[in-house]
Amino acid sequence: MAKQDDLFKNVVSHAKEYGFIFPSSEIYDGLSAVYDYAQNGVELKKNIREYWWKAMVQMHENIVGIDASIFMHPTTWKASGHVDAFSDPLIDNKDSKKRYRADVLIEDYAEKINIKAQKEIEKAKGRFGEVFNEQEFVTTNERVKGYLEQKNAILQRMARSLENDDLADVKALIEELGIACPESGSKNWTEVRQFNLMFATKLGASADTAMDLYLRPETAQGIFVNFLNVQKTGRMKIPFGIAQTGKAFRNEIVARQFIFRMREFEQMEMQFFVKPGEEIKWYEYWKETRLNWHKSLGLGAENYRFHDHEKLAHYANAAADIEFNFPFGFKELEGIHSRTDFDLKAHEEFSGKKLQFFDNDTNSSYVPYVVETSVGLDRMFLAVFSKALQEETLEDGSTRTVLRLPSVLAPTKAAVLPLIKRDGLPEVAKEIIEELKWDFNVSYDEKDAVGRRYRRQDALGTPFCITVDHQTLEDKTVTIRHRDSMQQDRVAITELKNIISNEVAMRNWLMRM
Ligand code: ATP
């Protein structure tokens, strides 16, 4: 655990030191769970957004994008169920005065049991070697079976209690399991209560005519209310999708994990409208497709896993998370939900307008079913950033910090460095920048010895350093240094664009999907 904590601390401090993420309004001591993206962070975030948009919109003929407003008519949130049901069960520890999500306390407990089972499996794998049959082991080894059954029983009971709104049983479960406050070790808990996560605000000048509004807690509803507008004006045929990226706001009960859980965050969502009865096929398709998108970034397939939901939200008939191995363990990165016709039907009912698709083939109308993919942009940032940050011991025994960002996402693609600050080298370096900047984000650095400049760029995740030296003046060649291998090649200036492009082009990365 200590190692994990250290890694996480490194991530937070590196993000600040190298201009990726700052605490919001830091001169006033910050605002809890609110963060600002800095000069490099904003580029990385933009690149992740673009990587998603290209994969979802540009590469799918039947998916289009929109950009709906954050404010929506307040009835939207009545219809969607958020006013009545968008809440988390909270519990306070009476001694430490710390507040927790009751479901998260129980899930963390269950995960500890799961980890015990996984350790046994790993040990057995080592013992049996090639002949190891995991499926058989898991179903026959008494100890592992016991752990897994125990874990499932806990999660199932929690799911049932939450579904039945039996908060007393959620508390009883916490007590039976002997779950203690992670901060203080105390088991002195309050009752469990539901807490609505939406931020309310007002629209209008005078107090009596002002209208109560909410900051949207998800971008999805902006898509549902525009379903028919897009379908008609875009002449879309089912199945088709509408994608959107944008801010969402949740008054999270516990927000202590940097940009993993923020009160203002960004989502990248796509709602896919399908014929009723075909939703499970599409749900499976999108689970697979989204996992492949994540894997295409090369952060390691072992860092992803599916978690199928025991407890389904009020709108879903199937749901799974893609979980990622964050510095604090496997947690939700993306949700894939089969939302049925719940949302469109509810909006029909509350608005009195039809939200149906007319099927020319059958000459009849129906309310489509919806499969949603929803990934947090900030969580995606944290996933990429935390996996990329590495401390490396080099052959000569020295260490370097390197941010091995997938080069397609790197904020700066190349840094151009004159070996020394005179003899006309800076001028040539700047000429190279003038040429490359049409295609790539590039930077110039002439301060300090070249070795230190390399290290600085390694820490920023820049895939290439291009060094201009005296030979450049003679034969128009430069050295190009690769961030990950540190290999240096001598190449003609005219080749640079191709070399960089080959490595960073989205096309080449997305083709791995
Ligand atoms: P969690 O269980 O972690 O609270 P959720 O199931 O409520 O998440 P969804 O409503 O499915 O999340 O939202 C879709 C995605 O939006 C999540 O997978 C996550 O990546 C992102 N997300 C949700 N809440 C936050 C938050 N407070 N901060 C950052 N990202 C978030």
Residues whose N, C-alpha, C, O or C-beta is under 5 A from the ligand:
A	BS01	ATP	R250 E252 I259 F260 R261 M262 F265 E332 L333 E334 G335 S374 V375 G376 D378 R379
